[in-house]
Amino acid sequence: MSSDDRQVLKYRPRTLARSGKTSGGLEAERGAPNLARYDEDRTGPDDYRRRMIANLAAIAFTVLLTAAGIWLAVKLADLRNTQDCVLMGRRDCAHISAAKD
């Protein structure tokens, strides 16, 4: 790449497109979304029970997903060890559990 191919771009800051007013003006307030529903001083009742049930469900799902991942990792490790044993030419690689009557 030669030095003729390189070009320095000049940074131009963005300006308000409407009337050039800065924040705090009426023009800036019109473009802002209505955030009143996220205000901490909500007038409706707080549904604490529903939120706690949702949190417990999320925790249970996370624990279940983690347990499934650990179980899968252990099973894959066992299968890998069994496959390594068979590929080395050994016999009796599979673990057979005796049924107790």
Contact map, one row per residue, 1 for C-alpha under 8 A:
11101000000000000000000000000000000000000000000000000000000000000000000000000000000000000000000000000
11111100000000000000000000000000000000000000000000000000000000000000000000000000000000000000000000000
11111100000000000000000000000000000000000000000000000000000000000000000000000000000000000000000000000
01111110000000000000000000000000000000000000000000000000000000000000000000000000000000000000000000000
11111110000000000000000000000000000000000000000000000000000000000000000000000000000000000000000000000
01111111000000000000000000000000000000000000000000000000000000000000000000000000000000000000000000000
00011111100000000000000000000000000000000000000000000000000000000000000000000000000000000000000000000
00000111110000000000000000000000000000000000000000000000000000000000000000000000000000000000000000000
00000011111000000000000000000000000000000000000000000000000000000000000000000000000000000000000000000
00000001111100000000000000000000000000000000000000000000000000000000000000000000000000000000000000000
00000000111110000000000000000000000000000000000000000000000000000000000000000000000000000000000000000
00000000011111000000000000000000000000000000000000000000000000000000000000000000000000000000000000000
00000000001111100000000000000000000000000000000000000000000000000000000000000000000000000000000000000
00000000000111110000000000000000000000000000000000000000000000000000000000000000000000000000000000000
00000000000011111001000000000000000000000000000000000000000000000000000000000000000000000000000000000
00000000000001111111110000000000000000000000000000000000000000000000000000000000000000000000000000000
00000000000000111111000000000000000000000000000000000000000000000000000000000000000000000000000000000
00000000000000011111100000100000000000000000000000000000000000000000000000000000000000000000000000000
00000000000000011111100000100000000000000000000000000000000000000000000000000000000000000000000000000
00000000000000111111110000000000000000000000000000000000000000000000000000000000000000000000000000000
00000000000000010111111010110000000000000000000000000000000000000000000000000000000000000000000000000
00000000000000010001111110010000000000000000000000000000000000000000000000000000000000000000000000000
00000000000000000000111110011000000000000000000000000000000000000000000000000000000000000000000000000
00000000000000000000011111011000000000000000000000000000000000000000000000000000000000000000000000000
00000000000000000000111111111000000000000000000000000000000000000000000000000000000000000000000000000
00000000000000000000000111111100000000000000000000000000000000000000000000000000000000000000000000000
00000000000000000110100011111110000000000000000000000000000000000000000000000000000000000000000000000
00000000000000000000111111111111000000000000000000000000000000000000000000000000000000000000000000000
00000000000000000000001111111111000000000000000000000000000000000000000000000000000000000000000000000
00000000000000000000000001111111100000000000000000000000000000000000000000000000000000000000000000000
00000000000000000000000000111111100000000000000000000000000000000000000000000000000000000000000000000
00000000000000000000000000011111110000000000000000000000000000000000000000000000000000000000000000000
00000000000000000000000000000111111000000000000000000000000000000000000000000000000000000000000000000
00000000000000000000000000000001111110000000000000000000000000000000000000000000000000000000000000000
00000000000000000000000000000000111111100000000000000000000000000000000000000000000000000000000000000
00000000000000000000000000000000011111100000000000000000000000000000000000000000000000000000000000000
00000000000000000000000000000000011111100100000000000000000000000000000000000000000000000000000000000
00000000000000000000000000000000001111110100000000000000000000000000000000000000000000000000000000000
00000000000000000000000000000000001111111100000000000000000000000000000000000000000000000000000000000
00000000000000000000000000000000000001111100000000000000000000000000000000000000000000000000000000000
00000000000000000000000000000000000000111110000000000000000000000000000000000000000000000000000000000
00000000000000000000000000000000000011111111100000000000000000000000000000000000000000000000000000000
00000000000000000000000000000000000000001111100000000000000000000000000000000000000000000000000000000
00000000000000000000000000000000000000000111110000000000000000000000000000000000000000000000000000000
00000000000000000000000000000000000000000111111000000000000000000000000000000000000000000000000000000
00000000000000000000000000000000000000000001111100000000000000000000000000000000000000000000000000000
00000000000000000000000000000000000000000000111111100000000000000000000000000000000000000000000000000
00000000000000000000000000000000000000000000011111110000000000000000000000000000000000000000000000000
00000000000000000000000000000000000000000000001111111000000000000000000000000000000000000000000000000
00000000000000000000000000000000000000000000001111111100000000000000000000000000000000000000000000000
00000000000000000000000000000000000000000000001111111110000000000000000000000000000000000000000000000
00000000000000000000000000000000000000000000000111111111000000000000000000000000000000000000000000000
00000000000000000000000000000000000000000000000011111111100000000000000000000000000000000000000000000
00000000000000000000000000000000000000000000000001111111110000000000000000000000000000000000000000000
00000000000000000000000000000000000000000000000000111111111000000000000000000000000000000000000000000
00000000000000000000000000000000000000000000000000011111111100000000000000000000000000000000000000000
00000000000000000000000000000000000000000000000000001111111110000000000000000000000000000000000000000
00000000000000000000000000000000000000000000000000000111111111000000000000000000000000000000000000000
00000000000000000000000000000000000000000000000000000011111111100000000000000000000000000000000000000
00000000000000000000000000000000000000000000000000000001111111110000000000000000000000000000000000000
00000000000000000000000000000000000000000000000000000000111111111000000000000000000000000000000000000
00000000000000000000000000000000000000000000000000000000011111111100000000000000000000000000000000000
00000000000000000000000000000000000000000000000000000000001111111110000000000000000000000000000000000
00000000000000000000000000000000000000000000000000000000000111111111000000000000000000000000000000000
00000000000000000000000000000000000000000000000000000000000011111111100000000000000000000000000000000
00000000000000000000000000000000000000000000000000000000000001111111110000000000000000000000000000000
00000000000000000000000000000000000000000000000000000000000000111111111000000000000000000000000000000
00000000000000000000000000000000000000000000000000000000000000011111111100000000000000000000000000000
00000000000000000000000000000000000000000000000000000000000000001111111110000000000000000000000000000
00000000000000000000000000000000000000000000000000000000000000000111111111000000000000000000000000000
00000000000000000000000000000000000000000000000000000000000000000011111111100000000000000000000000000
00000000000000000000000000000000000000000000000000000000000000000001111111110000000000000000000000000
00000000000000000000000000000000000000000000000000000000000000000000111111111000000000000000000000000
00000000000000000000000000000000000000000000000000000000000000000000011111111100000000000000000000000
00000000000000000000000000000000000000000000000000000000000000000000001111111110000000000000000000000
00000000000000000000000000000000000000000000000000000000000000000000000111111111000000000000000000000
00000000000000000000000000000000000000000000000000000000000000000000000011111111100000000000000000000
00000000000000000000000000000000000000000000000000000000000000000000000001111111110000000000000000000
00000000000000000000000000000000000000000000000000000000000000000000000000111111111000000000000000000
00000000000000000000000000000000000000000000000000000000000000000000000000011111111100000000000000000
00000000000000000000000000000000000000000000000000000000000000000000000000001111111110000000000000000
00000000000000000000000000000000000000000000000000000000000000000000000000000111111111000000110000000
00000000000000000000000000000000000000000000000000000000000000000000000000000011111111100000000000000
00000000000000000000000000000000000000000000000000000000000000000000000000000001111111110000000000000
00000000000000000000000000000000000000000000000000000000000000000000000000000000111111111110100000000
00000000000000000000000000000000000000000000000000000000000000000000000000000000011111111110100000000
00000000000000000000000000000000000000000000000000000000000000000000000000000000001111111100000000000
00000000000000000000000000000000000000000000000000000000000000000000000000000000000111111100000000000
00000000000000000000000000000000000000000000000000000000000000000000000000000000000011111110000000000
00000000000000000000000000000000000000000000000000000000000000000000000000000000000011111111100000000
00000000000000000000000000000000000000000000000000000000000000000000000000000000000011001111100000000
00000000000000000000000000000000000000000000000000000000000000000000000000000000000000000111111000000
00000000000000000000000000000000000000000000000000000000000000000000000000000000010011000111111000000
00000000000000000000000000000000000000000000000000000000000000000000000000000000010000000001111100000
00000000000000000000000000000000000000000000000000000000000000000000000000000000000000000001111110000
00000000000000000000000000000000000000000000000000000000000000000000000000000000000000000000011111000
00000000000000000000000000000000000000000000000000000000000000000000000000000000000000000000001111100
00000000000000000000000000000000000000000000000000000000000000000000000000000000000000000000000111110
00000000000000000000000000000000000000000000000000000000000000000000000000000000000000000000000011111
00000000000000000000000000000000000000000000000000000000000000000000000000000000000000000000000001111
00000000000000000000000000000000000000000000000000000000000000000000000000000000000000000000000000111
